[in-house]
Amino acid sequence: MSQRVLHHVGGRLSLRPPQAESLAKLVQALDAAPEMLGHERDMTAILSTLKAQFVTLEDFEREFPSLCFALATGVGKTRLMGAFVAYLHLAHGINNFFVLAPNLTIYNKLIADFTPNTPKYVFKGIGEFAQQSPEIITGDNYEQRGSTMGLLSPVTINIFNISKLNSEVRGGKEPRIKRMREVLGDSYFDYLANLPDLVLLMDESHRYRAQAGMRAINELNPLFGLELTATPFVESNRGPVPFKNVVMDYPLARALEDGFVKEPAVVTQRNFTASAHTPDELEKIKLEDGVRLHEGDGHPPARGRKRR
């Protein structure tokens, strides 16, 4: 069953080899440790089982099983998230997903890519989602969705911006998602935490691993987490600290060699001070420079920036 669905999803989404390999590793993990699909589980036993499957796995680093897929930027991590969702729904009947974005720019991009009839729709080709696409609930509209919960589609994908959650929990406050709501009779957070099949997907997880908002999200107690990043380490005073839960490592060097990523170009700006901008503003500037460089066919972008 799992292999049939694996090939079905991989073929329908035309996954690139590193994406297909990543999906196969998720299938391998679930086949080896099916206890990951239930809340009654022995974390030590699951970790021991999966360490025998993946030599790079040392620890989950969370209170629930969490696996990291480290893929170079440009390989297609959002498409891979779509493949994960499609596989888990079709093979294991999982209907509820919680996707974390590191900032506003990527949050908006994820919403667009998970929305039908958009240029990079992640489920294009999945026939089972053609008639009834997953319902997208976001950090901006979840408070209005209580009365229609589960009626629009059996599959629900929640997309939230972790930087917004971090701003809400400053000073020890609870994020808005944990506050009481009349429609559900409880907070939306508690509604999610009580779901029997919630899976957490963390985009660019290296950016918020140790932040307060992430500690709040851990309380959702998902079945398991899937982390996606091109940078599987966090910075510390002693230097970079590698993730201990990597099961798939596809670095930039391999992506360049395989032709999935072009030779990187470095863009700089005269008299530019990064500290004068917010993280979301920096992300927007980087994207704008990338677009200008792309549209200029590799020539230096405008606005006083130069290519090194």
C-alpha positions as CSV (number, residue, x, y, z in Angstrom):
1,M,0.0,0.0,0.0
2,S,2.6,2.5,1.1
3,Q,4.9,1.9,-1.9
4,R,1.9,2.1,-4.3
5,V,0.9,5.5,-2.9
6,L,4.6,6.6,-2.9
7,H,4.9,6.0,-6.6
8,H,1.5,7.5,-7.3
9,V,2.3,10.8,-5.5
10,G,5.8,11.0,-6.8
11,G,4.7,10.4,-10.4
12,R,1.7,12.8,-10.2
13,L,3.7,15.6,-8.7
14,S,6.7,14.9,-11.0
15,L,9.0,15.0,-8.0
16,R,12.7,15.7,-8.6
17,P,15.1,12.9,-7.4
18,P,16.0,14.6,-4.1
19,Q,12.3,15.3,-3.4
20,A,11.4,11.7,-4.3
21,E,14.2,10.4,-2.1
22,S,12.9,12.5,0.8
23,L,9.4,11.2,0.4
24,A,10.8,7.7,0.3
25,K,12.6,8.3,3.6
26,L,9.4,9.4,5.2
27,V,7.7,6.2,4.0
28,Q,10.7,4.2,5.3
29,A,10.4,5.8,8.7
30,L,6.7,5.1,9.0
31,D,7.0,1.6,7.7
32,A,9.7,0.9,10.3
33,A,8.0,2.6,13.2
34,P,4.2,2.6,12.6
35,E,3.8,3.7,16.2
36,M,4.5,7.2,15.0
37,L,1.0,7.3,13.8
38,G,-0.5,6.9,17.3
39,H,-0.3,8.9,20.5
40,E,0.3,5.8,22.7
41,R,3.9,5.3,21.9
42,D,7.3,4.6,23.4
43,M,9.6,7.5,22.2
44,T,12.7,5.7,23.2
45,A,11.8,2.6,21.3
46,I,10.8,4.6,18.2
47,L,14.1,6.5,18.3
48,S,16.0,3.3,18.6
49,T,14.1,1.8,15.6
50,L,14.7,4.8,13.4
51,K,18.4,5.2,14.4
52,A,18.9,1.7,12.9
53,Q,17.3,3.0,9.7
54,F,19.1,6.4,9.4
55,V,22.7,6.7,10.4
56,T,22.5,10.5,10.7
57,L,19.7,10.4,13.2
58,E,20.8,10.8,16.8
59,D,17.8,12.4,18.6
60,F,14.4,13.8,17.9
61,E,15.2,16.9,20.0
62,R,11.6,17.3,20.9
63,E,8.9,15.6,23.0
64,F,7.4,14.1,19.8
65,P,9.1,12.3,16.9
66,S,10.6,15.0,14.6
67,L,12.6,14.3,11.4
68,C,14.6,16.8,9.5
69,F,14.9,16.9,5.7
70,A,17.9,19.2,4.8
71,L,17.6,20.2,1.2
72,A,19.5,23.0,-0.6
73,T,17.5,26.1,-1.4
74,G,16.1,25.9,-4.9
75,V,15.4,22.2,-4.8
76,G,11.7,22.6,-4.0
77,K,10.9,22.3,-0.3
78,T,7.3,23.6,-0.6
79,R,6.6,21.0,-3.3
80,L,8.0,18.4,-1.0
81,M,5.6,19.6,1.8
82,G,2.8,19.1,-0.7
83,A,4.0,15.6,-1.4
84,F,4.2,14.8,2.3
85,V,0.6,16.0,2.9
86,A,-0.7,14.0,-0.1
87,Y,1.1,10.8,0.9
88,L,0.1,11.0,4.5
89,H,-3.6,11.6,3.6
90,L,-3.8,8.9,0.9
91,A,-1.7,6.2,2.6
92,H,-2.6,6.8,6.3
93,G,-5.8,8.8,6.3
94,I,-4.2,11.8,8.1
95,N,-6.4,14.9,7.6
96,N,-4.9,17.6,9.7
97,F,-1.7,19.5,9.2
98,F,-0.1,22.5,10.8
99,V,2.5,24.4,8.7
100,L,4.9,26.9,10.3
101,A,6.5,29.7,8.3
102,P,9.5,31.6,9.6
103,N,8.3,35.1,8.6
104,L,5.6,37.0,6.8
105,T,7.1,36.7,3.3
106,I,7.3,32.9,3.3
107,Y,4.0,32.7,5.1
108,N,2.3,34.5,2.2
109,K,4.1,32.4,-0.3
110,L,3.0,29.2,1.4
111,I,-0.6,30.3,1.5
112,A,-0.4,31.1,-2.3
113,D,1.3,27.8,-3.1
114,F,-1.2,25.7,-1.1
115,T,-4.2,27.6,-2.8
116,P,-5.7,26.0,-5.9
117,N,-5.4,27.7,-9.3
118,T,-2.1,29.4,-8.4
119,P,1.1,29.1,-10.5
120,K,2.9,26.9,-8.1
121,Y,0.0,25.0,-6.6
122,V,1.6,22.1,-4.7
123,F,-1.1,19.5,-5.3
124,K,-1.4,20.0,-9.1
125,G,-1.8,16.5,-10.5
126,I,-3.2,14.9,-7.4
127,G,-6.6,13.7,-8.7
128,E,-8.0,13.1,-5.2
129,F,-7.7,16.8,-4.4
130,A,-9.0,18.0,-7.8
131,Q,-12.7,18.0,-6.8
132,Q,-12.2,18.8,-3.1
133,S,-9.0,20.6,-2.4
134,P,-7.7,20.8,1.2
135,E,-9.1,23.7,3.3
136,I,-6.5,26.3,4.0
137,I,-6.8,28.0,7.5
138,T,-4.3,30.8,8.3
139,G,-3.2,32.8,11.2
140,D,-5.4,35.6,9.8
141,N,-8.7,33.8,9.4
142,Y,-8.8,30.9,11.9
143,E,-11.0,32.9,14.3
144,Q,-13.8,33.0,11.6
145,R,-13.6,29.3,10.7
146,G,-15.1,27.6,13.7
147,S,-18.6,27.1,12.4
148,T,-17.4,25.5,9.1
149,M,-14.6,23.4,10.6
150,G,-14.4,20.1,8.7
151,L,-17.3,20.9,6.4
152,L,-15.5,22.3,3.4
153,S,-13.0,19.5,3.0
154,P,-11.8,16.4,5.0
155,V,-8.2,17.7,4.8
156,T,-7.3,20.9,6.7
157,I,-4.0,22.7,6.3
158,N,-3.3,25.3,9.0
159,I,-0.6,27.9,8.0
160,F,0.9,30.1,10.7
161,N,3.7,32.7,10.9
162,I,6.0,31.9,13.8
163,S,7.4,35.4,13.9
164,K,3.9,36.7,14.7
165,L,3.5,34.1,17.4
166,N,6.8,35.2,18.8
167,S,5.7,38.8,19.0
168,E,2.5,37.7,20.9
169,V,4.3,35.7,23.6
170,R,6.8,38.4,24.6
171,G,6.7,39.0,28.3
172,G,5.3,35.6,29.0
173,K,1.9,36.2,27.4
174,E,-0.1,33.5,25.7
175,P,-0.5,33.8,21.9
176,R,-3.9,34.7,20.5
177,I,-4.4,31.2,19.2
178,K,-4.5,29.9,22.8
179,R,-7.3,32.3,23.9
180,M,-10.9,31.2,24.4
181,R,-13.2,31.2,21.4
182,E,-17.0,31.1,21.8
183,V,-17.7,29.1,18.6
184,L,-15.6,26.2,19.5
185,G,-16.1,26.5,23.2
186,D,-12.4,26.4,23.6
187,S,-9.3,28.0,22.1
188,Y,-8.3,27.1,18.6
189,F,-5.0,25.9,20.0
190,D,-6.8,23.4,22.3
191,Y,-8.9,22.3,19.3
192,L,-5.8,21.5,17.3
193,A,-4.1,19.9,20.3
194,N,-7.0,17.5,20.7
195,L,-7.0,16.3,17.1
196,P,-6.0,12.7,16.9
197,D,-4.0,13.1,13.6
198,L,-2.2,16.4,13.6
199,V,1.1,16.5,11.8
200,L,3.5,19.5,12.1
201,L,5.5,20.7,9.1
202,M,8.2,23.3,9.9
203,D,9.6,25.3,7.0
204,E,13.1,26.8,7.5
205,S,13.0,25.4,11.0
206,H,16.6,26.5,11.8
207,R,15.3,30.1,12.1
208,Y,13.0,29.5,15.1
209,R,14.0,26.3,16.8
210,A,14.7,27.8,20.2
211,Q,12.2,30.7,20.2
212,A,9.3,31.1,22.6
213,G,6.7,30.7,19.9
214,M,8.1,27.3,19.0
215,R,8.0,26.2,22.6
216,A,4.2,27.1,22.6
217,I,3.7,25.2,19.3
218,N,5.4,22.1,20.9
219,E,2.4,21.9,23.2
220,L,0.2,21.0,20.2
221,N,1.5,17.4,20.8
222,P,1.4,16.4,17.1
223,L,1.8,12.8,15.9
224,F,5.2,13.8,14.6
225,G,7.0,16.7,13.0
226,L,8.7,17.1,9.7
227,E,11.3,19.8,9.5
228,L,12.6,21.3,6.2
229,T,15.6,23.5,5.9
230,A,18.7,24.2,3.8
231,T,20.6,25.0,7.0
232,P,20.4,22.1,9.4
233,F,22.1,23.8,12.3
234,V,21.5,26.7,14.8
235,E,24.0,29.4,15.7
236,S,25.3,29.6,19.2
237,N,28.1,31.4,21.1
238,R,30.3,28.4,20.4
239,G,29.5,28.3,16.7
240,P,27.0,26.3,14.7
241,V,25.2,23.4,16.4
242,P,24.1,20.7,13.9
243,F,20.6,19.2,14.1
244,K,20.5,15.7,15.5
245,N,17.4,14.6,13.7
246,V,18.5,14.8,10.0
247,V,17.3,11.8,8.0
248,M,17.9,13.4,4.5
249,D,20.8,15.6,3.6
250,Y,21.0,17.1,0.2
251,P,23.5,20.0,0.3
252,L,24.1,22.8,-2.1
253,A,27.2,21.1,-3.6
254,R,25.1,18.1,-4.7
255,A,22.3,20.3,-6.0
256,L,24.8,22.2,-8.1
257,E,26.4,19.0,-9.4
258,D,23.0,17.6,-10.3
259,G,21.9,20.8,-12.0
260,F,18.9,21.6,-9.8
261,V,20.4,24.9,-8.6
262,K,22.3,27.4,-10.6
263,E,25.7,28.8,-9.7
264,P,25.0,31.3,-6.9
265,A,25.4,35.0,-7.5
266,V,26.1,37.3,-4.7
267,V,24.3,40.7,-4.6
268,T,25.4,43.5,-2.4
269,Q,24.2,47.1,-1.8
270,R,26.3,50.1,-1.1
271,N,25.9,51.7,2.3
272,F,23.4,49.0,3.4
273,T,22.9,48.3,7.1
274,A,21.0,45.1,7.7
275,S,20.2,46.0,11.4
276,A,18.1,48.9,10.1
277,H,15.6,46.5,8.6
278,T,13.2,44.0,10.1
279,P,13.6,40.3,9.2
280,D,10.5,40.5,6.9
281,E,12.0,43.6,5.2
282,L,15.3,41.8,4.7
283,E,13.5,38.8,3.2
284,K,11.6,41.1,0.8
285,I,14.9,42.9,-0.3
286,K,16.6,39.5,-1.0
287,L,13.6,38.3,-3.1
288,E,13.5,41.6,-5.0
289,D,17.2,41.4,-5.7
290,G,16.8,37.8,-6.9
291,V,14.0,38.7,-9.2
292,R,16.0,41.6,-10.7
293,L,19.0,39.4,-11.2
294,H,16.9,36.8,-12.8
295,E,15.1,39.2,-15.1
296,G,18.4,40.8,-16.0
297,D,19.8,37.4,-17.1
298,G,22.6,37.6,-14.6
299,H,23.5,41.3,-15.0
300,P,23.8,43.5,-11.9
301,P,20.5,44.5,-10.5
302,A,19.3,48.1,-10.3
303,R,19.0,50.5,-7.3
304,G,22.8,50.8,-6.7
305,R,23.3,47.2,-5.9
306,K,26.1,45.3,-7.5
307,R,27.0,41.7,-8.0
308,R,30.2,40.4,-6.6
